[in-house]
């Protein structure tokens, strides 16, 4: 717990410790930092902004674990000479032009503001709430530095991924640990574990499905839960992501009171020559249409905020695959974003992980 006596003895701007000499450097009142972390976003849709972002992302060995001797020449000389153009075009189709930023950035800012408001109501000015990105800006390193400078002697790091995967949660944690390595006086740190089966998260998901079904002109015959894919090999190597995704779908179905035939688990965003987790969303929605299931809804439970993979891939590419195969009504259910039930669920998860620090 924070020392209340020391907290009251030191001002916000920092004062000399009670028993310290007069020339002791000022020390700020101890606070707890809550640092939210998401995947990342390019700074712009131009070639060089996209190239910097994609180079950082695709050079991460948690994301692509091939030998750098083979992968880096291919990445730098071939892939990054072409892909920034196509990726830039995809981002432009969803870009928030008014704010000149990606939807992921806009939504993460809104989530952070809502979470900060709720946590400040609960804990007062004992907490500092902010966000960082694993790739791009604001960087994890810069935000850890800001929190330390603000007097955070404890930091709760929260990767905004409901499910654990080496390519998401683990690499976010890696970057956080790297940032801590550069601090002379390291804050005490905790990591929020995956929350894929938390009842408050499942309930928030279920509420979003229920609202979308109630508003639909044609009630969907099937709900497709599309999760971001990873190579199938990762499952064999011990990554729990596949199992956690399957459990989320099951718990969502049970919360909705549905039959197994009303919901499916699929995986999207394949990259490279390997086999990835199956079934692939883009192929499965086409099969559903060919089987005569003409009205479907698609949600993305693995994403805490809408991004390129949901707004462009699901709502454009995967929709097109369904409609091309004869599908009629495609309902995309947005991510939970800054929905009140989602913010409340995240704050409850945070609160549980602050126990012993702030109660």
Secondary structure, DSSP 4 states (H G I P E B T S, - for coil): ---HHHHHHS-TT-B--TTS-TTPPPBPPPEEEEEEEEEEE-S-SSHHHHHHHHHHHHT-TTT--S-HHHHHHHIIIIIHHHHHHHHHHHHHTT-BTTTTB-HHHHHHHHHHHHHHHHHHHHHGGGEEEEEEEEEESSBHHHHHHHHHHTTEEEEEEEE--SS--IIIIIHHHHHHHHHHHT-SSPPEEEEPPP-TT-HHHHHHHHHHHHHHHHH-SS--SEEEEEEE--BHHHHHTT--HHHHHHHHHHHHHHHHT--GGGEEEEEE---SSS-BSSSBHHHHHHHHHHTT--EEEEE-TT-SS--IIIIIIIIIIIHHHHHHTT--EEEE----TT-HHHHHHHHHHHHHHTTTT--
